[in-house]
Every structure is written in C-alpha cells, then in structure tokens.
Amino acid sequence: MTNFVFETEEVCCCDCGGSNIHINMYYQVWSGEWQGDSPEVWCHDCHKETSWVLLDDYEPEEEE
C-alpha cells in the first residue's frame, strides 16, 4: 500500500477544533481528480462526521 503525504496548511475539526481528524478520499482515475468518500471527514475527538477548517480560521462557538 502506498502512503500519500499532502503538504497543506494545518486543519482542524470545525466543531471542536480537534486535530485528530480523518479525511477519506480516493483518486478517480477517469477524471484524474481526488474525490471525497463517505464520510468525507470524521473527527476522532468528538466522534462524529464533520467538516474541516484551517486552524487559523477556527473560532469556537460561544456557550450561553
């Protein structure tokens, strides 16, 4: 199995800000593009399907 390393900016979970996320992707040979699989993003810190955001752009929700 080949391990791919993507050089990108730091990302985190958009819900909890955790960095323990898993992004599911596969390479679509016919279109020559990376595609998101299901679930596309899973957070192991809050244990749910979510999405990601750049770490610098993360803003926690304020609790009332």
ABEGO torsion letter per residue (X at the ends): XBBBBBBBBBBBBAAAGBABBBBBBBBBAAAGBBBBBOBABBBAAAGBBBBBBBAAABBBBBBX
